[in-house]
Amino acid sequence: MDKKITFLQKHRYHKNANVVFRMSREDFETIEFISGIWIHQLEKFINRHKSEQVPRLLELKRYYLADNNIKYKPTKTDEFAADNRIASDFARYITIFEQGYMLGQPVQYKNRDENIQSQMNDFSKRNNEDYHNVLIKTDLSIYGRAYELLTTVLDETGSAFVKLVKLNPEQTFVVYDDTTDNNSLFGVYYYTLDYGDGVRKDFVNIYTSDKVYMYVNSNQEEKGLHLYDSDDCVFEGVPINEFANNEDRTGAYEPVLDSIDAYDLSQSELANFQQDSMDALLLITGNPYTGTAPNDLDEDGNVVPNSKLAVSLAFKRARIMIMDDNPNPNGSTPDAKYIIKQYDTEGAEKYKQRLVNDILRFTFTPDTLDENFSGTQSGEAMKYKLMASDNRRVMQQRLFEKGLMRRLRLAVNVWRIKGNESVAYNQINDTNIIFTANVPKTDSEIVALAGQLYGTVSDKTLFEILTTVTGIDPEVELERIKEEAEGTPAPRRPETDVTEDGQENQSSIS
């Protein structure tokens, strides 16, 4: 690590580690993107991002990879003491729970306009949007912010379609105006290509609502950034889309990093205690008489009789230690024992459990190892256990939906229907985004619920509820029922004749 980590001390980040970059619209509208004045301002933005914000992002990513600060704790001054560094994986556990709880069931888009619905379906399929959303949500849980870039790509038929690309928050930021509307002025994505042998190039892409400007800085050519290319932006808006995990843009486990460090320290010190106990000093009071064994070797490599090493080996061979008191009648009583610290097992375990409880409680993550958290409980009981997680999920869904709607509004400018552009753009705002919490449910409960709702809701709604049981799309199920009603007659019961003796005679109808 380039930066020395202060373990469980002081503030972790710069005071501007999570601020939003802003610029007045008046200043933005006067920018000449090829001018040295603008390039100097751009470099200031990038340097601020690198120095003030990137260290926080890098540390949060380290915790997600279980490279916690315990790994960088100052080394113990005692070179003979155990110094284990055990990092826990709470960050990944919390992240995967949040991501799975909100997006384990893919987001659905519903719009009454068939053309827009068709475009959204095609857009989602081409981009594997379900997986892309999972990547965005994972970044949100780690960094507290996430970015995506919308671009246009030509398919095999020469038609343009919108492509989604996830951008690394460590290399991306958006600059907003200074109004209460919080409009984005431009987005910045910067990266470096290292060709080896000291040859590298720094690239910076600026995305505005109508242009894309590309800058380069090569250490083999002229120094500093310079504009080398530009292109038109067809989205009529800044194509870098920013998502926020919450209003403060904090990650899922960021508030409990100190508790994670404390847990890591407790686990590491327990491992140190175990190791130090194995290597503990043996205290012998009195004179040992269990034979001889090696401690020192003579010039020929033979063990010197009666040496300390010789005695210790003799103890191990004999599995017994015989000791006598000193010739001094007032000497110490013979004894042998290891010098080890006393370990409060019960107190240490309670302390660690309290840390675990705090980590999970303050991140609204249920403890699946809790004895009271079982699959035999009723659905209502489980709802109470997930209530805090549910409240957090709903808040995050609303911010996520805001990002999804901006994604659609940018994409519709490429989809727009000829001669009906304004109607198509307005109707995209009528899109209903449906989130379904990914919670365990039994099929019997779902079927029972559908039975209770029969007659009070539409058939389509019932089949939407039953989709998780049948695996059949509601539209397909309704079409099947219609085909059965129209095309296949119901089976008729066979006619029954009664003979003179009163016996029934059944005959099939051909």
C-alpha positions in Angstrom: 0.0 0.0 0.0 1.3 3.4 -0.9 -0.6 5.0 1.9 0.0 4.1 5.5 -3.2 2.8 7.1 -4.1 4.0 10.6 -5.8 0.9 12.0 -9.0 1.8 14.0 -7.8 5.4 14.4 -8.8 8.8 13.1 -11.0 9.5 10.0 -10.7 7.2 7.1 -11.4 9.6 4.2 -10.9 13.1 2.9 -13.8 15.5 3.9 -14.6 15.8 0.2 -14.5 12.0 -0.5 -18.1 11.9 -1.5 -19.0 15.3 -2.7 -20.7 16.0 -6.0 -18.7 18.1 -8.5 -20.5 21.1 -9.8 -20.1 24.0 -12.2 -22.3 26.9 -13.1 -24.2 26.6 -16.3 -22.9 30.0 -17.4 -19.3 28.9 -17.1 -20.1 25.6 -18.9 -21.7 27.3 -21.8 -18.6 29.4 -22.4 -16.2 26.4 -22.6 -14.0 26.0 -25.6 -13.1 22.4 -25.4 -9.9 22.8 -27.3 -8.6 25.7 -25.2 -5.8 25.4 -22.6 -7.9 27.1 -20.0 -10.5 24.3 -20.2 -7.9 21.6 -20.3 -6.4 23.0 -17.1 -9.8 23.0 -15.4 -10.4 19.4 -16.6 -7.1 18.3 -15.1 -8.1 20.0 -11.8 -11.4 18.0 -11.7 -9.5 14.8 -12.4 -6.8 15.5 -9.8 -9.4 16.2 -7.2 -11.2 13.0 -8.0 -7.9 11.0 -7.7 -6.7 12.6 -4.5 -9.9 13.2 -2.6 -12.4 10.4 -3.8 -10.5 7.5 -5.3 -8.8 6.4 -2.0 -12.2 5.9 -0.4 -13.4 3.9 -3.5 -10.2 1.7 -3.5 -10.6 0.9 0.2 -14.2 -0.1 -0.1 -13.3 -2.4 -3.0 -10.5 -3.9 -0.9 -13.0 -4.8 1.8 -15.3 -6.4 -0.8 -12.3 -8.6 -1.8 -11.6 -9.4 1.9 -8.4 -7.4 1.8 -9.3 -5.6 5.0 -7.2 -3.1 7.0 -6.2 -5.9 9.4 -3.7 -6.9 6.7 -2.0 -3.6 7.0 -2.1 -3.3 10.8 1.3 -2.1 12.2 3.7 -5.0 12.9 4.2 -6.1 16.5 7.4 -5.0 18.1 8.0 -8.5 19.6 9.5 -10.5 16.8 8.8 -13.8 18.7 5.1 -13.2 19.1 2.6 -14.5 16.7 1.2 -11.9 14.3 -1.7 -13.5 12.3 -3.9 -11.2 10.1 -7.3 -12.8 9.5 -9.7 -10.8 7.4 -13.5 -11.5 7.5 -15.7 -11.5 4.4 -18.7 -9.5 5.8 -18.5 -7.0 3.0 -19.2 -9.5 0.3 -21.9 -11.2 2.3 -23.7 -7.9 2.9 -23.3 -6.9 -0.8 -24.6 -10.2 -2.2 -27.6 -10.2 0.2 -28.6 -6.6 -0.9 -28.1 -7.4 -4.6 -30.0 -10.7 -4.5 -32.8 -9.4 -2.3 -33.6 -6.5 -4.7 -32.7 -8.0 -8.1 -32.8 -11.7 -7.6 -36.1 -11.4 -9.4 -35.3 -9.3 -12.6 -36.9 -5.9 -13.1 -39.9 -5.8 -15.4 -41.0 -3.0 -17.6 -44.7 -2.5 -18.5 -45.9 0.1 -21.0 -49.3 0.3 -22.8 -47.7 1.4 -26.0 -46.9 -1.7 -28.0 -44.1 -0.1 -30.0 -42.3 1.2 -26.9 -42.9 -2.2 -25.1 -41.3 -4.0 -28.1 -38.4 -1.6 -28.1 -37.8 -2.1 -24.4 -37.9 -5.9 -24.7 -35.4 -5.8 -27.5 -33.2 -3.4 -25.7 -33.2 -5.6 -22.6 -32.5 -8.7 -24.5 -29.6 -7.3 -26.6 -27.9 -5.9 -23.5 -28.6 -8.9 -21.1 -30.0 -6.1 -18.9 -30.8 -8.4 -16.0 -27.1 -9.1 -15.5 -26.1 -5.5 -16.2 -28.5 -4.3 -13.5 -26.9 -6.8 -11.1 -23.5 -5.3 -11.9 -24.8 -1.8 -11.3 -26.4 -2.9 -7.9 -23.1 -4.5 -6.9 -21.2 -1.3 -7.5 -23.9 0.6 -5.5 -23.4 -1.7 -2.5 -19.6 -1.4 -2.7 -19.1 2.2 -3.6 -22.4 3.9 -3.0 -22.5 5.0 -6.6 -22.5 3.4 -10.0 -22.1 4.5 -13.6 -23.1 3.3 -17.0 -22.5 4.6 -20.5 -25.1 4.4 -23.3 -23.6 4.1 -26.8 -25.0 3.3 -30.3 -23.8 0.3 -32.2 -24.7 -1.0 -35.6 -26.0 -4.6 -35.8 -25.5 -7.0 -38.7 -28.3 -5.4 -40.6 -26.8 -1.9 -40.3 -29.5 -0.7 -37.8 -28.4 1.2 -34.8 -29.2 -0.1 -31.3 -28.4 1.2 -27.9 -25.7 -0.6 -25.9 -25.1 -0.4 -22.2 -21.6 -0.4 -20.7 -20.8 -0.4 -17.0 -18.1 2.1 -16.1 -15.7 1.8 -13.1 -16.5 4.4 -10.4 -12.8 4.7 -9.7 -12.4 6.3 -13.2 -15.7 8.0 -13.7 -17.6 11.1 -12.3 -20.3 13.5 -13.5 -20.3 17.2 -13.1 -23.7 18.8 -12.3 -25.0 22.4 -12.6 -25.5 24.5 -9.5 -29.3 24.6 -9.7 -31.8 22.7 -7.6 -32.7 20.6 -10.6 -29.3 18.9 -10.4 -28.9 18.7 -14.2 -25.8 16.9 -15.4 -23.5 19.1 -17.5 -20.9 16.5 -18.6 -19.5 13.2 -17.6 -15.8 12.3 -17.4 -14.3 8.8 -17.9 -10.5 8.6 -17.7 -8.1 5.6 -18.0 -4.5 4.7 -18.7 -3.0 2.2 -21.1 0.4 0.8 -20.2 2.4 -0.6 -23.1 5.4 -1.5 -21.0 9.0 -0.2 -21.1 7.8 3.1 -19.6 5.4 3.7 -22.6 1.9 4.7 -21.5 -1.0 6.9 -22.6 -3.6 8.7 -20.5 -7.0 9.0 -22.1 -9.9 11.3 -21.0 -13.4 11.2 -22.6 -15.8 14.0 -22.0 -19.5 13.3 -22.6 -21.9 16.2 -23.1 -25.5 16.3 -24.3 -24.4 16.8 -27.9 -20.7 15.9 -28.2 -18.1 13.4 -27.1 -14.6 14.9 -26.7 -11.5 12.6 -26.6 -8.2 13.8 -25.0 -4.9 12.0 -24.8 -1.6 12.5 -22.9 1.3 10.5 -24.1 4.6 10.5 -22.2 6.4 9.9 -25.4 5.0 12.8 -27.3 3.9 16.3 -26.3 3.2 16.7 -22.6 -0.2 17.3 -21.1 -3.7 16.6 -22.3 -4.7 17.6 -25.8 -7.9 17.1 -27.8 -7.4 14.6 -30.6 -11.0 13.7 -31.7 -14.7 14.5 -31.1 -18.0 12.9 -32.2 -21.7 13.7 -32.1 -23.8 12.5 -29.2 -27.3 11.3 -30.4 -28.9 10.9 -27.0 -29.8 14.5 -26.5 -28.5 14.2 -22.9 -25.3 13.3 -21.1 -24.9 9.6 -22.0 -23.2 8.7 -18.7 -25.9 7.7 -16.2 -25.2 7.8 -12.5 -27.0 5.7 -9.9 -26.9 6.4 -6.1 -27.3 3.9 -3.3 -28.8 6.6 -1.1 -28.8 10.3 -0.8 -25.3 10.3 0.8 -23.9 7.9 -1.8 -22.5 5.6 0.9 -21.9 1.9 0.4 -23.8 -0.9 2.1 -21.1 -1.9 4.6 -19.3 1.5 4.8 -20.9 2.5 8.1 -19.6 -0.7 9.9 -16.0 -0.8 8.7 -14.8 -0.1 12.2 -16.8 -3.0 13.6 -15.5 -5.3 10.8 -11.9 -4.2 11.8 -12.7 -5.0 15.5 -14.0 -8.4 14.5 -10.9 -9.1 12.4 -8.7 -8.0 15.3 -10.5 -10.3 17.7 -10.2 -13.3 15.3 -6.6 -12.6 14.7 -5.7 -12.2 18.4 -7.4 -15.6 19.1 -5.2 -17.2 16.4 -2.2 -15.5 17.9 -3.2 -16.8 21.4 -3.5 -20.4 20.0 -0.1 -20.1 18.2 1.6 -18.5 21.2 0.3 -21.3 23.4 1.8 -23.9 21.1 5.1 -22.1 21.3 4.9 -21.2 25.0 7.9 -21.2 27.3 8.4 -24.2 29.5 9.2 -23.2 33.1 11.1 -25.9 35.1 11.7 -25.4 38.8 14.2 -27.9 40.2 16.7 -30.3 38.7 15.6 -32.6 35.9 16.9 -36.2 36.1 15.1 -37.9 33.1 18.3 -38.8 31.4 20.3 -36.8 28.8 19.3 -35.4 25.4 20.6 -32.8 22.9 20.8 -29.1 23.2 24.3 -28.3 22.0 26.3 -30.2 19.4 30.1 -30.8 19.6 32.4 -30.2 16.7 31.6 -33.6 15.3 27.9 -32.9 15.3 27.2 -35.1 18.4 24.9 -34.0 21.2 26.7 -32.8 24.3 25.6 -35.0 27.2 23.6 -33.3 30.0 23.1 -30.2 27.8 19.7 -28.4 27.7 18.8 -29.8 24.3 19.7 -33.3 25.5 17.5 -33.0 28.5 14.5 -31.7 26.5 14.8 -34.6 24.0 15.0 -37.1 26.9 11.7 -35.7 28.3 10.0 -36.3 24.9 11.4 -39.8 24.5 10.5 -40.9 28.0 7.1 -39.2 28.1 8.0 -38.5 31.7 9.8 -35.8 33.7 11.6 -36.7 36.9 12.7 -33.7 39.0 14.4 -33.2 42.3 14.9 -30.2 44.5 18.1 -28.3 44.6 20.9 -29.4 47.0 19.8 -26.4 49.0 17.1 -27.7 51.5 15.4 -24.3 51.3 15.2 -24.4 47.5 12.1 -24.1 45.3 9.6 -26.9 45.1 10.2 -28.9 41.9 7.6 -28.0 39.2 7.2 -27.7 35.4 4.6 -25.7 33.5 4.1 -23.6 30.4 3.9 -19.8 30.7 0.7 -18.8 28.8 -1.9 -16.1 29.1 -5.3 -17.0 30.4 -8.1 -16.8 27.7 -11.6 -15.9 28.7 -13.4 -18.1 26.2 -17.0 -17.2 27.2 -16.2 -13.4 27.3 -14.4 -13.4 24.0 -17.2 -15.3 22.2 -19.8 -13.0 23.6 -17.7 -10.0 22.4 -17.4 -11.4 18.9 -21.1 -12.2 18.7 -22.0 -8.7 19.8 -19.8 -7.4 16.9 -21.5 -9.7 14.4 -24.9 -8.6 15.7 -23.9 -4.9 15.3 -22.5 -5.4 11.8 -25.7 -7.2 10.6 -28.1 -4.9 12.5 -26.6 -1.7 11.2 -26.5 -2.9 7.6 -30.1 -4.2 7.9 -28.9 -7.7 7.0 -30.7 -10.7 8.5 -28.6 -13.3 10.3 -29.5 -16.6 8.6 -27.6 -18.5 11.3 -30.0 -17.2 13.9 -31.8 -20.1 15.5 -35.0 -18.1 15.3 -34.5 -17.6 11.6 -35.9 -20.8 10.2 -37.9 -22.0 7.3 -40.6 -23.4 9.5 -41.8 -20.0 10.5 -44.9 -18.4 9.0 -44.7 -15.8 6.3 -45.9 -13.1 8.6 -43.1 -13.9 11.2 -40.5 -13.8 8.4 -41.8 -10.4 7.3 -41.1 -8.9 10.7 -37.6 -10.2 10.6 -37.1 -8.7 7.2 -38.9 -5.4 7.9 -35.7 -3.3 8.3 -34.2 -4.9 5.2 -37.5 -4.3 3.3 -37.6 -0.6 4.3 -34.0 -0.1 3.1 -34.8 -2.1 -0.1 -37.8 0.1 -1.0 -35.8 3.3 -0.6 -33.0 1.9 -2.7 -35.5 0.7 -5.4 -36.8 4.3 -5.8 -33.4 5.6 -6.4 -32.6 2.7 -8.7 -35.9 3.3 -10.6 -34.8 7.0 -11.1 -31.7 5.7 -12.8 -33.6 3.2 -14.9 -36.1 5.9 -16.1 -33.2 8.2 -17.1 -31.7 5.2 -19.0 -35.0 4.8 -20.9 -35.4 8.5 -21.6 -31.9 8.5 -23.2 -32.6 5.4 -25.2 -35.9 6.5 -26.5 -34.2 9.3 -28.4 -32.6 6.6 -30.6 -35.8 4.5 -30.8 -38.2 7.4 -31.7 -40.9 6.5 -34.1 -40.8 8.5 -37.4 -43.4 11.3 -37.5 -44.5 10.6 -33.9 -41.4 11.6 -31.9 -43.0 13.7 -29.2 -45.7 11.1 -28.5 -43.1 8.3 -28.2 -40.9 10.3 -25.9 -43.9 11.3 -23.6 -45.2 7.8 -23.4 -41.9 6.4 -22.1 -42.7 8.3 -18.9 -45.8 6.1 -18.5 -43.6 3.0 -18.1 -44.2 1.1 -15.0 -41.1 -0.5 -13.5 -41.8 -3.5 -11.3 -39.5 -4.8 -8.6 -40.1 -8.1 -6.9 -38.4 -8.9 -3.6 -36.5 -12.1 -3.9 -37.8 -13.9 -0.7 -38.3 -17.6 -0.2 -41.9 -18.7 -0.7 -43.5 -22.1 -0.8 -45.6 -23.1 -3.8 -48.5 -24.2 -1.5 -48.7 -20.6 -0.1 -48.8 -19.1 -3.6 -51.5 -21.5 -4.8 -53.6 -20.9 -1.7 -53.3 -17.1 -2.2 -54.4 -17.4 -5.9 -57.3 -19.5 -4.8 -58.4 -16.8 -2.3 -58.2 -14.1 -4.9 -60.2 -16.0 -7.5 -63.2 -14.0 -8.5 -61.9 -10.7 -7.1 -59.0 -10.0 -9.5 -58.6 -10.7 -13.2 -57.4 -14.0 -14.6 -54.2 -12.3 -15.9 -53.3 -11.2 -12.4 -53.9 -14.7 -11.0 -51.6 -16.2 -13.6 -48.9 -13.5 -12.9 -49.1 -14.7 -9.2 -48.8 -18.3 -10.3 -45.9 -17.8 -12.7 -43.3 -18.8 -10.1 -45.2 -22.1 -9.6 -46.1 -22.9 -13.3 -43.1 -21.3 -14.9 -45.5 -20.1 -17.7 -45.9 -16.5 -18.8 -49.4 -15.1 -18.0 -50.0 -14.2 -21.7 -49.1 -17.7 -22.8 -51.3 -19.3 -20.1 -54.3 -17.1 -21.2 -53.8 -18.1 -24.8 -53.7 -21.7 -23.9 -57.0 -21.4 -22.0 -58.5 -19.6 -25.0 -57.4 -22.3 -27.4 -58.8 -25.0 -25.2 -62.1 -23.2 -24.9 -62.5 -22.6 -28.7 -60.8 -25.6 -30.3 -61.2 -28.6 -28.1 -64.8 -29.7 -27.1 -65.3 -30.9 -23.6 -65.5 -34.7 -23.3 -69.1 -36.1 -23.2 -70.3 -38.6 -20.8 -71.3 -42.0 -22.4 -75.0 -42.6 -22.9 -76.6 -45.1 -20.7 -79.4 -47.4 -21.8 -81.5 -49.4 -19.3 -82.4 -53.0 -20.4 -85.6 -54.8 -19.6 -83.9 -56.5 -16.7 -82.9 -53.1 -15.2 -79.2 -53.4 -16.0 -77.4 -50.4 -17.4 -75.8 -50.7 -20.8 -73.2 -48.0 -21.7 -72.4 -47.2 -25.3 -69.7 -44.8 -26.4 -70.6 -41.9 -28.7 -68.4 -41.9 -31.8 
